[in-house]
Amino acid sequence: MSGTTQIATFAEGCFWGVEHIFLKYYPPSEDKGIIKTSVGYTGGKEDATNPDYRTVCSGSTDHAEAVRIEFDPSKVSYEELVEFFYRTHDPTTKDKQGKDTGRQYRSAIFYHTPEQLEIAQRVTEEVQKKHFDPNGQKIVTEIAPAGVWWDAEEYHQKYLFKNPTGYHCPNHRLHW
């Protein structure tokens, strides 16, 4: 490890599958750059503090289910993680992934630095041109500053590793 880690925060539907696919392809035990993950809630109303799953699912807080990734940029770049984010869901559907519908399931990149913003915008444009323009589709992913992060309840953390037969959104797979 380089000694300096960074944080990436992505929302792309049900956070169980998002965390699962990132850890499947970047397992910390294989030293591919992801050090640890947590699932939680971000991007909500400022007065909606300490949200829980039931409240977020009600739609009243405007939070997204998201994964927060601590990574070593000497092993995996933020650019690679952003591209992987796009590869593993449908960024052309607003507030929806598979059968999961609602604002909490939106596609979003929450950037932590001006450099992350620039990278997210550039990679979004590249992915749009290469993978979605030919099909006449438009990426609707929100790119927003990272705000307050709230960890989800413990039973949600690494849920699909603890419950391999649990619900898995079919959109969380490699699309290219």
Backbone as ProteinMPNN parsed JSONL, in Angstrom:
{"seq_chain_A": "MSGTTQIATFAEGCFWGVEHIFLKYYPPSEDKGIIKTSVGYTGGKEDATNPDYRTVCSGSTDHAEAVRIEFDPSKVSYEELVEFFYRTHDPTTKDKQGKDTGRQYRSAIFYHTPEQLEIAQRVTEEVQKKHFDPNGQKIVTEIAPAGVWWDAEEYHQKYLFKNPTGYHCPNHRLHW", "coords_chain_A": {"N_chain_A": [[0.841, -1.177, 0.0], [0.472, 2.253, -0.714], [0.414, 4.07, 1.332], [-1.172, 6.294, 1.26], [-4.515, 6.586, 1.107], [-7.627, 6.758, -0.717], [-11.061, 7.802, -1.043], [-13.908, 6.543, -2.683], [-17.211, 7.017, -3.78], [-20.152, 5.515, -4.709], [-23.4, 5.143, -6.189], [-25.677, 2.837, -7.354], [-28.143, 1.515, -7.491], [-29.551, -1.166, -5.528], [-27.653, -1.452, -2.651], [-26.508, -3.82, -1.754], [-25.811, -5.491, -3.956], [-24.083, -3.782, -5.321], [-21.873, -3.393, -3.608], [-21.106, -6.082, -3.477], [-20.323, -6.759, -6.167], [-18.153, -5.05, -6.624], [-16.362, -5.995, -4.653], [-16.102, -8.618, -5.491], [-14.626, -8.448, -7.865], [-12.466, -6.917, -7.098], [-11.092, -8.053, -4.752], [-10.106, -7.435, -1.413], [-8.292, -9.239, -0.253], [-6.713, -10.038, -2.347], [-5.193, -7.901, -2.959], [-5.801, -5.886, -4.898], [-6.348, -3.249, -4.849], [-8.724, -2.207, -3.664], [-9.373, -1.525, -0.378], [-11.219, -1.524, 1.736], [-14.803, -1.657, 2.151], [-17.977, -0.07, 2.69], [-21.491, -0.07, 3.106], [-24.114, 2.303, 2.748], [-25.862, 5.399, 3.309], [-26.279, 8.378, 1.463], [-26.284, 11.717, 0.053], [-28.709, 12.831, 0.708], [-31.422, 14.854, 2.08], [-30.457, 17.707, 3.978], [-31.537, 18.01, 6.54], [-32.279, 15.486, 7.162], [-31.139, 13.48, 9.182], [-29.06, 10.794, 10.35], [-30.271, 8.497, 8.962], [-32.264, 5.501, 8.566], [-32.722, 2.225, 7.102], [-35.464, 1.712, 6.573], [-36.588, 4.308, 6.616], [-35.156, 5.562, 4.546], [-36.03, 4.001, 2.378], [-38.656, 4.821, 2.321], [-38.617, 7.11, 0.897], [-38.629, 9.642, 1.895], [-36.295, 10.928, 2.737], [-34.544, 11.396, 0.661], [-32.098, 10.17, 0.302], [-29.505, 8.195, -1.25], [-28.953, 4.715, -1.7], [-25.767, 3.546, -1.237], [-22.289, 2.707, -1.943], [-19.306, 2.97, -0.185], [-16.0, 3.239, -0.854], [-12.834, 2.508, 0.218], [-9.714, 2.973, -1.161], [-6.516, 2.126, -2.612], [-4.725, 4.247, -4.47], [-2.368, 3.682, -5.8], [-2.621, 1.143, -6.652], [-5.11, 0.77, -7.874], [-6.769, 2.925, -9.998], [-8.808, 5.882, -9.584], [-10.142, 6.495, -11.905], [-10.334, 3.943, -13.143], [-12.071, 2.715, -11.323], [-14.37, 4.293, -11.648], [-15.023, 3.702, -14.329], [-15.544, 0.953, -13.996], [-17.759, 1.114, -12.317], [-19.652, 2.117, -14.184], [-19.736, -0.091, -15.892], [-21.127, -1.986, -14.471], [-23.852, -1.623, -14.057], [-27.045, -0.255, -15.15], [-26.788, 2.793, -16.342], [-28.612, 4.387, -17.614], [-31.163, 4.507, -16.744], [-33.467, 6.284, -14.851], [-33.569, 6.646, -11.412], [-33.825, 3.891, -10.913], [-33.06, 0.414, -10.958], [-33.145, -2.589, -12.471], [-35.856, -4.285, -11.043], [-35.977, -2.662, -8.891], [-37.157, 0.336, -7.797], [-37.149, 3.808, -7.27], [-36.024, 6.838, -5.679], [-33.867, 6.26, -4.031], [-32.48, 4.359, -5.399], [-31.038, 5.497, -7.424], [-28.619, 6.27, -10.01], [-25.476, 7.392, -9.265], [-22.514, 9.334, -8.848], [-20.572, 10.285, -6.249], [-18.414, 12.692, -5.688], [-15.216, 13.338, -4.123], [-13.135, 15.109, -4.353], [-11.871, 17.887, -6.328], [-10.383, 16.797, -8.425], [-11.45, 14.205, -8.638], [-14.0, 14.908, -9.532], [-13.418, 15.938, -12.107], [-12.364, 13.647, -13.329], [-14.574, 11.895, -13.147], [-16.441, 13.25, -14.782], [-15.091, 13.209, -17.269], [-14.716, 10.426, -17.761], [-17.391, 9.656, -17.833], [-18.27, 10.973, -20.163], [-16.66, 9.622, -22.063], [-17.545, 6.942, -21.778], [-20.228, 7.291, -22.46], [-20.029, 7.993, -25.208], [-18.762, 5.712, -26.303], [-20.251, 3.423, -25.459], [-23.011, 3.98, -25.227], [-24.036, 5.995, -26.971], [-24.017, 4.68, -29.53], [-26.279, 3.076, -29.25], [-28.298, 4.82, -28.977], [-28.881, 5.696, -26.42], [-28.928, 7.522, -23.296], [-26.808, 8.479, -20.693], [-27.85, 8.951, -17.379], [-26.735, 9.378, -14.973], [-26.107, 10.968, -11.905], [-23.729, 13.391, -10.977], [-22.284, 14.446, -8.179], [-21.249, 16.46, -5.357], [-19.678, 14.748, -2.645], [-21.416, 14.245, 0.309], [-22.566, 14.199, 3.676], [-22.007, 11.043, 5.111], [-23.729, 8.132, 5.997], [-23.433, 5.176, 7.664], [-25.0, 2.129, 6.756], [-27.219, -0.123, 8.483], [-25.774, -2.79, 10.388], [-26.457, -5.399, 9.491], [-26.702, -5.064, 6.763], [-24.146, -4.78, 5.766], [-21.789, -6.198, 3.656], [-23.703, -8.0, 2.81], [-24.483, -9.909, 0.745], [-22.367, -11.652, 0.838], [-22.647, -12.807, 3.291], [-25.147, -13.85, 2.964], [-25.53, -15.67, 0.539], [-27.618, -16.496, -1.145], [-29.336, -14.433, -1.14], [-31.349, -11.585, -2.235], [-30.442, -10.438, -5.412], [-29.846, -7.932, -7.568], [-30.418, -8.181, -11.002], [-29.13, -6.412, -12.721], [-26.63, -5.869, -11.737], [-23.928, -6.743, -12.92], [-21.261, -7.561, -15.193], [-21.429, -5.522, -17.942], [-20.018, -5.023, -20.227]], "CA_chain_A": [[0.0, 0.0, 0.0], [1.266, 3.468, -0.873], [0.348, 4.883, 2.532], [-2.23, 7.281, 1.079], [-5.716, 5.998, 0.521], [-8.667, 7.681, -1.132], [-12.437, 7.318, -0.92], [-14.81, 6.649, -3.831], [-18.583, 6.741, -3.352], [-21.003, 5.251, -5.871], [-24.755, 4.625, -6.007], [-26.14, 2.228, -8.603], [-29.188, 0.561, -7.161], [-29.455, -1.822, -4.222], [-26.246, -1.442, -2.253], [-25.972, -5.176, -1.553], [-25.179, -5.945, -5.189], [-22.998, -2.876, -5.69], [-20.718, -3.792, -2.792], [-20.729, -7.446, -3.845], [-19.601, -6.851, -7.43], [-16.84, -4.418, -6.46], [-15.49, -6.89, -3.888], [-15.87, -9.819, -6.285], [-13.577, -8.187, -8.847], [-11.337, -6.258, -6.429], [-11.088, -8.535, -3.368], [-8.982, -6.934, -0.617], [-7.314, -10.294, 0.002], [-5.841, -10.176, -3.516], [-4.409, -6.671, -3.063], [-6.059, -5.247, -6.193], [-6.536, -1.82, -4.663], [-9.784, -1.882, -2.708], [-8.961, -1.885, 0.974], [-12.444, -1.893, 2.453], [-16.042, -1.044, 1.692], [-19.137, -0.059, 3.575], [-22.701, 0.392, 2.443], [-24.804, 3.287, 3.564], [-26.773, 6.364, 2.731], [-25.702, 9.686, 1.222], [-26.977, 12.498, -0.958], [-30.065, 13.147, 1.142], [-31.753, 16.179, 2.608], [-29.585, 18.075, 5.094], [-32.2, 17.831, 7.834], [-32.577, 14.053, 7.339], [-29.924, 12.953, 9.804], [-29.033, 9.421, 10.861], [-31.365, 7.724, 8.36], [-32.198, 4.045, 8.593], [-33.175, 1.605, 5.858], [-36.919, 1.9, 6.391], [-36.839, 5.708, 6.308], [-34.625, 5.816, 3.198], [-36.933, 3.348, 1.419], [-39.928, 5.56, 2.259], [-38.43, 8.198, -0.046], [-38.752, 10.945, 2.557], [-35.006, 11.542, 3.058], [-33.843, 11.644, -0.604], [-30.785, 9.531, 0.29], [-29.234, 7.07, -2.146], [-28.193, 3.574, -1.192], [-24.468, 3.715, -1.882], [-21.13, 2.015, -1.398], [-18.144, 3.826, 0.074], [-14.846, 2.382, -1.099], [-11.489, 3.007, 0.513], [-8.843, 2.308, -2.117], [-5.12, 2.532, -2.747], [-4.594, 4.697, -5.857], [-1.173, 3.125, -6.451], [-3.006, -0.186, -7.148], [-6.274, 0.934, -8.75], [-7.043, 4.353, -10.144], [-10.197, 6.323, -9.491], [-10.665, 6.361, -13.268], [-10.721, 2.543, -13.343], [-13.251, 2.441, -10.503], [-15.523, 4.948, -12.288], [-15.41, 2.899, -15.486], [-16.141, -0.28, -13.477], [-19.098, 1.535, -11.884], [-20.525, 2.147, -15.363], [-19.846, -1.433, -16.469], [-21.841, -2.922, -13.608], [-25.275, -1.309, -13.882], [-27.617, 0.476, -16.275], [-26.818, 4.201, -15.967], [-29.561, 5.121, -18.459], [-32.494, 4.472, -16.124], [-33.551, 7.238, -13.75], [-34.14, 6.179, -10.141], [-34.261, 2.499, -11.103], [-32.179, -0.646, -11.421], [-33.964, -3.799, -12.48], [-37.19, -4.064, -10.476], [-35.865, -1.704, -7.785], [-37.548, 1.663, -8.263], [-37.215, 4.827, -6.232], [-34.885, 7.752, -5.672], [-32.731, 5.645, -3.322], [-31.792, 3.45, -6.331], [-30.491, 6.281, -8.534], [-27.221, 6.139, -10.419], [-24.789, 8.621, -8.87], [-21.124, 9.368, -8.426], [-20.375, 11.335, -5.265], [-16.977, 12.948, -5.741], [-14.617, 13.841, -2.885], [-12.133, 16.134, -4.654], [-12.025, 18.438, -7.682], [-9.805, 15.839, -9.381], [-12.45, 13.155, -8.852], [-15.054, 15.481, -10.374], [-12.92, 15.991, -13.479], [-12.263, 12.269, -13.826], [-15.939, 11.373, -13.305], [-17.037, 13.873, -15.969], [-14.391, 12.729, -18.464], [-15.041, 9.009, -17.984], [-18.804, 9.615, -18.227], [-18.323, 11.34, -21.589], [-16.051, 8.537, -22.847], [-18.449, 5.785, -21.735], [-21.409, 7.676, -23.244], [-19.702, 7.915, -26.636], [-18.379, 4.364, -26.717], [-21.19, 2.341, -25.146], [-24.428, 4.325, -25.215], [-24.415, 6.721, -28.19], [-24.381, 3.769, -30.631], [-27.608, 2.497, -29.003], [-29.265, 5.898, -28.808], [-29.221, 5.831, -25.007], [-28.279, 8.643, -22.617], [-26.483, 8.286, -19.282], [-28.545, 9.892, -16.496], [-26.02, 9.358, -13.696], [-25.844, 12.246, -11.259], [-22.384, 13.581, -10.445], [-22.544, 15.431, -7.133], [-20.248, 16.418, -4.288], [-19.949, 13.836, -1.53], [-21.893, 14.924, 1.516], [-22.503, 13.39, 4.888], [-22.163, 9.604, 4.917], [-24.315, 7.401, 7.123], [-23.339, 3.724, 7.48], [-26.234, 1.362, 6.891], [-27.251, -1.046, 9.598], [-24.741, -3.833, 10.274], [-26.891, -6.56, 8.706], [-26.555, -4.767, 5.339], [-22.732, -4.793, 5.392], [-21.37, -7.454, 2.999], [-24.913, -8.821, 2.903], [-24.506, -11.056, -0.166], [-21.342, -12.613, 1.252], [-23.231, -13.507, 4.436], [-26.4, -14.453, 2.493], [-25.289, -15.836, -0.898], [-28.844, -16.698, -1.909], [-30.161, -13.243, -0.955], [-31.748, -10.859, -3.43], [-29.346, -9.879, -6.198], [-30.381, -7.232, -8.737], [-29.786, -8.728, -12.215], [-28.344, -5.398, -13.416], [-25.279, -5.817, -11.176], [-23.083, -7.707, -13.625], [-20.44, -6.872, -16.191], [-22.202, -5.279, -19.173], [-19.057, -5.073, -21.32]], "C_chain_A": [[0.885, 1.237, 0.0], [1.296, 4.33, 0.383], [-0.731, 5.944, 2.455], [-3.404, 6.598, 0.411], [-6.674, 7.11, 0.13], [-10.019, 7.008, -0.949], [-13.158, 7.545, -2.243], [-16.206, 6.285, -3.328], [-19.482, 6.661, -4.579], [-22.37, 4.744, -5.434], [-25.204, 4.071, -7.358], [-27.192, 1.162, -8.332], [-28.984, -0.006, -5.773], [-27.993, -1.976, -3.811], [-25.666, -2.817, -1.99], [-25.197, -5.632, -2.78], [-24.013, -5.082, -5.615], [-21.739, -3.256, -4.918], [-20.198, -5.155, -3.235], [-19.907, -7.482, -5.126], [-18.243, -6.15, -7.355], [-15.892, -5.355, -5.716], [-15.198, -8.195, -4.619], [-14.698, -9.616, -7.25], [-12.341, -7.501, -8.274], [-11.256, -6.73, -4.971], [-9.875, -8.003, -2.585], [-7.902, -7.98, -0.363], [-6.344, -10.502, -1.155], [-5.068, -8.896, -3.821], [-4.556, -5.985, -4.424], [-6.411, -3.769, -6.059], [-7.655, -1.416, -3.732], [-9.357, -2.412, -1.346], [-10.157, -2.316, 1.8], [-13.626, -1.13, 1.872], [-17.018, -0.945, 2.86], [-20.324, 0.401, 2.742], [-23.423, 1.349, 3.373], [-25.624, 4.237, 2.73], [-26.072, 7.718, 2.598], [-26.545, 10.423, 0.194], [-28.386, 12.9, -0.577], [-30.241, 14.571, 1.608], [-30.894, 16.461, 3.847], [-30.231, 17.838, 6.448], [-32.591, 16.376, 8.103], [-31.33, 13.365, 7.885], [-30.138, 11.536, 10.339], [-30.161, 8.56, 10.296], [-31.174, 6.22, 8.563], [-32.848, 3.516, 7.314], [-34.653, 1.89, 5.586], [-37.24, 3.34, 5.987], [-36.342, 6.051, 4.908], [-35.554, 5.217, 2.148], [-38.281, 4.048, 1.314], [-39.854, 6.71, 1.255], [-38.424, 9.575, 0.602], [-37.416, 11.65, 2.806], [-34.203, 11.958, 1.825], [-32.437, 11.039, -0.647], [-30.721, 8.453, -0.785], [-28.616, 5.942, -1.341], [-26.876, 3.604, -1.95], [-23.414, 2.827, -1.235], [-19.99, 3.021, -1.298], [-16.925, 2.916, 0.037], [-13.576, 3.103, -0.692], [-10.542, 2.237, -0.389], [-7.443, 2.912, -2.12], [-4.902, 2.945, -4.195], [-3.309, 4.236, -6.547], [-1.461, 1.743, -7.037], [-4.178, -0.134, -8.123], [-6.609, 2.422, -8.798], [-8.527, 4.647, -9.948], [-10.869, 6.181, -10.855], [-11.136, 4.935, -13.537], [-11.973, 2.206, -12.545], [-14.501, 3.083, -11.105], [-15.97, 4.143, -13.51], [-16.076, 1.6, -15.039], [-17.562, -0.008, -12.986], [-20.066, 1.521, -13.072], [-20.738, 0.761, -15.968], [-20.835, -2.32, -15.726], [-23.278, -2.533, -13.27], [-25.764, -0.603, -15.141], [-27.738, 1.95, -15.894], [-27.79, 5.042, -16.797], [-30.976, 5.123, -17.884], [-32.5, 5.393, -14.907], [-34.244, 6.603, -12.553], [-34.613, 4.726, -10.215], [-33.088, 1.623, -11.515], [-32.986, -1.934, -11.336], [-35.358, -3.478, -11.986], [-37.174, -3.064, -9.324], [-36.117, -0.3, -8.309], [-37.665, 2.609, -7.079], [-35.943, 5.655, -6.237], [-33.656, 7.138, -4.995], [-31.921, 4.718, -4.234], [-31.178, 4.189, -7.521], [-29.031, 5.944, -8.811], [-26.527, 7.454, -10.096], [-23.336, 8.356, -8.517], [-21.009, 10.547, -7.476], [-18.87, 11.569, -5.145], [-16.493, 13.623, -4.454], [-13.593, 14.946, -3.109], [-12.424, 16.721, -6.035], [-11.45, 17.502, -8.753], [-10.788, 14.701, -9.668], [-13.594, 13.669, -9.721], [-14.626, 15.477, -11.831], [-12.861, 14.603, -14.084], [-13.656, 11.699, -14.078], [-16.602, 11.953, -14.548], [-16.408, 13.334, -17.251], [-14.755, 11.277, -18.772], [-16.502, 8.866, -18.41], [-18.949, 9.935, -19.708], [-17.771, 10.216, -22.466], [-16.97, 7.321, -22.919], [-19.707, 6.07, -22.555], [-21.139, 7.47, -24.723], [-19.473, 6.478, -27.088], [-19.496, 3.335, -26.558], [-22.666, 2.702, -25.267], [-24.884, 5.13, -26.422], [-24.793, 5.763, -29.321], [-25.772, 3.143, -30.49], [-28.686, 3.555, -28.839], [-29.706, 6.103, -27.37], [-28.414, 6.967, -24.384], [-28.042, 8.3, -21.147], [-27.195, 9.366, -18.464], [-27.906, 9.935, -15.101], [-25.814, 10.778, -13.174], [-24.394, 12.265, -10.795], [-22.492, 14.739, -9.466], [-21.446, 15.369, -6.072], [-20.662, 15.443, -3.19], [-20.366, 14.668, -0.321], [-21.701, 14.02, 2.715], [-22.787, 11.932, 4.534], [-22.738, 9.005, 6.181], [-24.167, 5.914, 6.827], [-24.724, 3.107, 7.618], [-26.107, 0.432, 8.097], [-26.283, -2.206, 9.339], [-25.194, -5.006, 9.405], [-26.811, -6.318, 7.204], [-25.102, -4.888, 4.866], [-22.347, -6.18, 4.862], [-22.508, -8.488, 2.993], [-24.857, -10.061, 2.014], [-23.368, -12.046, 0.091], [-21.848, -13.431, 2.431], [-24.482, -14.297, 4.04], [-26.319, -14.674, 0.98], [-26.543, -16.049, -1.744], [-29.809, -15.516, -1.757], [-30.45, -12.563, -2.282], [-30.537, -10.221, -4.108], [-29.942, -9.249, -7.455], [-29.673, -7.747, -9.99], [-28.969, -7.7, -13.002], [-26.901, -5.335, -12.918], [-24.445, -6.975, -11.709], [-22.218, -6.919, -14.59], [-21.239, -6.748, -17.48], [-21.307, -5.205, -20.413], [-17.699, -5.38, -20.783]], "O_chain_A": [[1.932, 1.257, 0.647], [2.125, 5.234, 0.487], [-1.167, 6.45, 3.489], [-3.298, 6.095, -0.708], [-6.551, 8.248, 0.583], [-10.105, 5.8, -0.729], [-13.035, 8.609, -2.851], [-16.361, 5.352, -2.541], [-19.566, 7.596, -5.376], [-22.494, 4.016, -4.448], [-25.121, 4.755, -8.378], [-27.138, 0.057, -8.872], [-28.318, 0.606, -4.937], [-27.194, -2.563, -4.541], [-24.446, -2.975, -2.001], [-24.065, -6.103, -2.668], [-23.054, -5.579, -6.205], [-20.668, -3.421, -5.503], [-18.99, -5.356, -3.352], [-18.887, -8.17, -5.174], [-17.279, -6.614, -7.965], [-14.734, -5.494, -6.109], [-14.157, -8.813, -4.391], [-13.875, -10.514, -7.427], [-11.282, -7.506, -8.903], [-11.341, -5.914, -4.053], [-8.742, -8.114, -3.053], [-6.722, -7.642, -0.269], [-5.272, -11.078, -0.97], [-4.366, -8.818, -4.83], [-3.57, -5.557, -5.025], [-6.736, -3.114, -7.05], [-7.558, -0.384, -3.068], [-9.026, -3.587, -1.19], [-10.12, -3.342, 2.479], [-13.471, -0.11, 1.202], [-16.893, -1.64, 3.867], [-20.172, 1.168, 1.792], [-23.362, 1.233, 4.597], [-26.027, 3.932, 1.608], [-25.362, 8.151, 3.506], [-27.409, 9.834, -0.455], [-29.18, 13.271, -1.441], [-29.322, 15.386, 1.538], [-30.639, 15.569, 4.656], [-29.541, 17.499, 7.41], [-33.165, 16.067, 9.148], [-30.567, 12.749, 7.141], [-31.243, 11.149, 10.722], [-30.924, 7.96, 11.054], [-30.05, 5.741, 8.711], [-33.446, 4.272, 6.548], [-35.024, 2.268, 4.475], [-38.073, 3.565, 5.109], [-37.026, 6.752, 4.162], [-35.836, 5.856, 1.134], [-38.981, 3.885, 0.314], [-40.88, 7.225, 0.813], [-38.232, 10.577, -0.087], [-37.403, 12.854, 3.063], [-33.289, 12.776, 1.925], [-31.66, 11.363, -1.545], [-31.737, 7.879, -1.177], [-27.846, 6.182, -0.411], [-26.87, 3.679, -3.179], [-23.607, 2.276, -0.151], [-19.75, 3.812, -2.211], [-16.827, 1.952, 0.796], [-13.276, 4.184, -1.199], [-10.548, 1.007, -0.398], [-7.227, 4.045, -1.691], [-4.894, 2.086, -5.077], [-3.178, 4.388, -7.762], [-0.667, 1.218, -7.817], [-4.231, -0.904, -9.082], [-6.718, 3.083, -7.766], [-9.381, 3.778, -10.123], [-12.033, 5.789, -10.941], [-12.214, 4.734, -14.096], [-12.845, 1.488, -13.036], [-15.576, 2.485, -11.077], [-17.166, 3.926, -13.704], [-17.069, 1.184, -15.635], [-18.465, -0.814, -13.216], [-21.166, 0.978, -12.975], [-21.812, 0.476, -16.498], [-21.33, -3.299, -16.285], [-23.857, -3.048, -12.314], [-24.998, -0.38, -16.079], [-28.681, 2.329, -15.2], [-27.792, 6.269, -16.697], [-31.888, 5.688, -18.487], [-31.635, 5.289, -14.038], [-35.358, 6.091, -12.662], [-35.653, 4.37, -9.662], [-32.238, 2.026, -12.31], [-33.453, -2.319, -10.264], [-35.98, -2.519, -12.445], [-38.229, -2.662, -8.833], [-35.38, 0.195, -9.162], [-38.206, 2.259, -6.03], [-34.908, 5.218, -6.742], [-32.525, 7.467, -5.355], [-30.804, 4.333, -3.889], [-30.833, 3.562, -8.523], [-28.318, 5.41, -7.962], [-26.93, 8.509, -10.586], [-22.981, 7.313, -7.97], [-21.311, 11.681, -7.848], [-18.146, 10.753, -4.574], [-17.226, 14.361, -3.794], [-13.219, 15.644, -2.167], [-13.147, 16.114, -6.825], [-11.978, 17.429, -9.863], [-10.938, 14.285, -10.817], [-14.105, 12.931, -10.563], [-15.39, 15.057, -12.7], [-13.265, 14.405, -15.23], [-13.89, 11.083, -15.118], [-17.257, 11.224, -15.293], [-17.116, 13.035, -18.212], [-15.065, 10.941, -19.914], [-16.814, 8.036, -19.263], [-19.671, 9.244, -20.427], [-18.355, 9.895, -23.501], [-17.155, 6.738, -23.988], [-20.197, 5.192, -23.265], [-21.935, 6.84, -25.419], [-19.948, 6.08, -28.152], [-19.672, 2.472, -27.418], [-23.5, 1.806, -25.399], [-26.022, 4.966, -26.863], [-25.785, 5.997, -30.01], [-26.375, 2.729, -31.48], [-29.848, 3.233, -28.593], [-30.791, 6.629, -27.125], [-27.348, 7.328, -24.882], [-28.961, 7.883, -20.442], [-27.151, 10.547, -18.809], [-28.493, 10.475, -14.163], [-25.398, 11.67, -13.913], [-23.89, 11.268, -10.28], [-22.757, 15.875, -9.862], [-20.79, 14.339, -5.912], [-21.84, 15.331, -2.85], [-19.731, 15.669, 0.013], [-20.794, 13.189, 2.757], [-23.693, 11.634, 3.757], [-22.303, 9.316, 7.29], [-24.718, 5.431, 5.838], [-25.515, 3.501, 8.475], [-25.022, 0.237, 8.644], [-26.016, -2.551, 8.187], [-24.389, -5.555, 8.654], [-26.848, -7.278, 6.433], [-24.861, -5.082, 3.674], [-22.552, -7.194, 5.529], [-22.28, -9.687, 3.152], [-25.154, -11.161, 2.481], [-23.415, -13.174, -0.401], [-21.52, -14.61, 2.56], [-24.835, -15.283, 4.687], [-26.961, -13.953, 0.216], [-26.518, -15.801, -2.95], [-30.959, -15.588, -2.19], [-29.878, -12.912, -3.316], [-29.723, -9.557, -3.467], [-30.482, -9.953, -8.308], [-28.443, -7.749, -10.037], [-28.187, -8.085, -13.871], [-26.036, -4.801, -13.612], [-24.278, -8.013, -11.069], [-22.434, -5.721, -14.779], [-21.676, -7.751, -18.045], [-21.801, -5.314, -21.535], [-16.738, -5.467, -21.547]]}, "name": "protein", "num_of_chains": 1, "seq": "MSGTTQIATFAEGCFWGVEHIFLKYYPPSEDKGIIKTSVGYTGGKEDATNPDYRTVCSGSTDHAEAVRIEFDPSKVSYEELVEFFYRTHDPTTKDKQGKDTGRQYRSAIFYHTPEQLEIAQRVTEEVQKKHFDPNGQKIVTEIAPAGVWWDAEEYHQKYLFKNPTGYHCPNHRLHW"}
